[in-house]
Amino acid sequence: MKNYIMKQIADSAATKQAILENEALLDTIEAVAKACVEVYRHGKKTILAGNGGSAADAQHIAAELVGRYGFDRPSIPSLALTTDTSNLTAIGNDYGYDKVFSRQLEGMAQEGDLFIGISTSGNSQNIINAFESAADRGVTTVALVGRDGGKMAAMADFAIIIPSNATPRIQESHILIGHILCDIIEKELFGGGVA
């Protein structure tokens, strides 16, 4: 069993090493970080959504921004569309589950905001619909995906595609990317920037 545990850790490390060695992917992560910082410098917000584990990641990232990530500073506006059960169940019941995020964006997204859709497959229909709503409102879109990027990668302004086909490895890397974004946003806005 110990060897199996070690293999899981090694597989996770190998996925992160593949990210580290992918110059184009690193450039995209940097571009997304800069876009997030500009969103906040213009008084706008980030909005996130995903399903299942990706919903938890959306909530986690939003909480790091609204609360704190590395140090005490003013709250940074971020919203996870996965947290309001009344919205989710009402929209799901009245319009269908495919509309649970797009309908919320219709009411809450403003031009200049940034939407991060999280999906391991890149083919979550409710996130695809959310991208369409975001585009209609002048909202920048980021696909945080895995595998081949799916349909979401082609729709988004930015696509961060984790080089893995394994859902656990993709999710572990998604939260790594989320933490990197939170760290850069916080330091650029309130901590003197990053080198």
Secondary structure, DSSP 8 states (H G I E B T S, - for coil): -HHHHHHHHHHHHHHHHHHHT-HHHHHHHHHHHHHHHHHHHTT--EEEEESTHHHHHHHHHHHHHHS-SSS------EEETTS-HHHHHHHHHHH-GGGTTHHHHHHH--TT-EEEEE-SSS--HHHHHHHHHHHHTT-EEEEEE-TT-HHHHHHSSEEEE-S-S-HHHHHHHHHHHHHHHHHHHHHHHHSS---
